[in-house]
């Protein structure tokens, strides 16, 4: 009987697009990038500290610049006069955090997701491509950073805002990434400050 149940489970996995040779990890153990297809609860609320808000922000950067503080899990859109819009973000996990200055090179609404080869090598069970939509890990919008594989994008896992979870990208809840997307053009400077580089 056990053999028939195992065979039935294997046939079901193949029927829904899985592979009997790839053993899925339990959802609780999976990293955020490993959960394509999850559609978030529309009623999920972030802690107040990570909700979008206007804040005092002293900076020498000109208005319109995006400044990312990875150690704080915040992204700032500089407004001038020591003011900024602050967004709560998810950042790269240990080993995937970085610093630098890039420009937004491209913008996309409900982007498709093609995991980079490096990510597939680390996590071979990921899909090779996924159409844009509510269950897509890139969320509602993506702003591409220079010629890199990194992006500022939405997320299908809003409860991870304020955490170090990604492979180097910066994620916002979908409402926030839509707000940011509408405010900044291609060519916007993005300054990424990691704790070690401050």
ZISUL-V36599 format. One record per backbone hydrogen bond with DSSP energy under -0.5 kcal/mol. CO is the residue of the C=O (numbers start at 1). NH is the residue of the N-H. E is the energy in kcal/mol with one decimal. If there is no record, write none. Layout:
# ZISUL-V36599
co->CO nh->NH e->E
co->CO nh->NH e->E
This chain:
# ZISUL-V36599
co->1 nh->5 e->-2.1
co->2 nh->6 e->-2.3
co->3 nh->7 e->-2.2
co->4 nh->8 e->-2.5
co->5 nh->9 e->-2.4
co->6 nh->10 e->-2.2
co->7 nh->11 e->-2.6
co->8 nh->12 e->-2.3
co->9 nh->13 e->-2.1
co->10 nh->14 e->-2.0
co->11 nh->15 e->-2.4
co->12 nh->16 e->-1.9
co->13 nh->18 e->-3.3
co->14 nh->17 e->-1.5
co->19 nh->22 e->-1.3
co->21 nh->23 e->-0.6
co->22 nh->24 e->-0.6
co->26 nh->29 e->-1.9
co->26 nh->30 e->-0.7
co->27 nh->30 e->-1.0
co->31 nh->34 e->-1.6
co->32 nh->35 e->-1.6
co->35 nh->38 e->-1.4
co->38 nh->40 e->-0.6
co->41 nh->44 e->-1.8
co->47 nh->50 e->-1.6
co->48 nh->51 e->-1.4
co->50 nh->88 e->-1.4
co->53 nh->86 e->-3.3
co->55 nh->84 e->-1.9
co->57 nh->59 e->-0.5
co->62 nh->65 e->-1.8
co->65 nh->67 e->-0.5
co->65 nh->78 e->-2.7
co->66 nh->191 e->-3.2
co->67 nh->76 e->-3.3
co->68 nh->70 e->-0.7
co->68 nh->193 e->-3.2
co->69 nh->72 e->-0.6
co->69 nh->73 e->-1.2
co->69 nh->74 e->-1.6
co->73 nh->89 e->-2.2
co->74 nh->69 e->-2.6
co->75 nh->87 e->-3.1
co->76 nh->67 e->-2.9
co->76 nh->78 e->-0.7
co->77 nh->85 e->-2.2
co->78 nh->64 e->-3.0
co->80 nh->83 e->-1.0
co->82 nh->57 e->-2.2
co->83 nh->79 e->-2.6
co->83 nh->80 e->-1.0
co->84 nh->55 e->-2.8
co->84 nh->86 e->-0.5
co->85 nh->77 e->-2.5
co->86 nh->53 e->-1.8
co->87 nh->75 e->-2.4
co->89 nh->162 e->-1.9
co->90 nh->171 e->-2.0
co->91 nh->165 e->-2.0
co->91 nh->166 e->-2.3
co->93 nh->96 e->-2.7
co->100 nh->192 e->-3.4
co->102 nh->190 e->-3.4
co->103 nh->105 e->-0.6
co->103 nh->146 e->-2.9
co->104 nh->187 e->-2.8
co->106 nh->144 e->-2.6
co->108 nh->142 e->-2.2
co->112 nh->114 e->-0.5
co->113 nh->115 e->-0.5
co->113 nh->130 e->-1.9
co->116 nh->119 e->-0.6
co->116 nh->120 e->-2.0
co->117 nh->121 e->-2.4
co->118 nh->122 e->-1.4
co->119 nh->123 e->-2.4
co->123 nh->126 e->-2.1
co->130 nh->113 e->-3.1
co->133 nh->136 e->-1.9
co->135 nh->37 e->-2.9
co->136 nh->139 e->-2.0
co->138 nh->141 e->-0.5
co->138 nh->154 e->-1.7
co->140 nh->110 e->-3.7
co->141 nh->154 e->-1.8
co->142 nh->108 e->-2.3
co->142 nh->144 e->-0.5
co->143 nh->152 e->-2.6
co->144 nh->105 e->-2.6
co->144 nh->106 e->-0.8
co->144 nh->146 e->-0.8
co->145 nh->148 e->-1.8
co->150 nh->145 e->-2.3
co->151 nh->153 e->-0.6
co->151 nh->170 e->-2.5
co->152 nh->143 e->-3.1
co->153 nh->172 e->-2.3
co->157 nh->160 e->-2.2
co->158 nh->161 e->-1.6
co->160 nh->163 e->-1.8
co->163 nh->91 e->-2.2
co->163 nh->165 e->-0.9
co->166 nh->93 e->-2.4
co->170 nh->153 e->-2.6
co->171 nh->90 e->-2.0
co->173 nh->177 e->-2.4
co->174 nh->178 e->-2.2
co->175 nh->179 e->-1.8
co->176 nh->180 e->-2.7
co->177 nh->181 e->-2.6
co->178 nh->182 e->-2.0
co->179 nh->183 e->-0.9
co->180 nh->183 e->-0.9
co->180 nh->184 e->-1.6
co->185 nh->188 e->-1.6
co->188 nh->104 e->-2.2
co->189 nh->66 e->-2.5
co->190 nh->102 e->-2.4
co->190 nh->192 e->-0.6
co->191 nh->68 e->-3.4
co->191 nh->193 e->-0.6
co->192 nh->100 e->-2.1
co->192 nh->194 e->-0.6
co->193 nh->70 e->-2.0
co->193 nh->71 e->-0.5
co->194 nh->197 e->-2.2
co->194 nh->198 e->-0.7
co->195 nh->198 e->-1.1
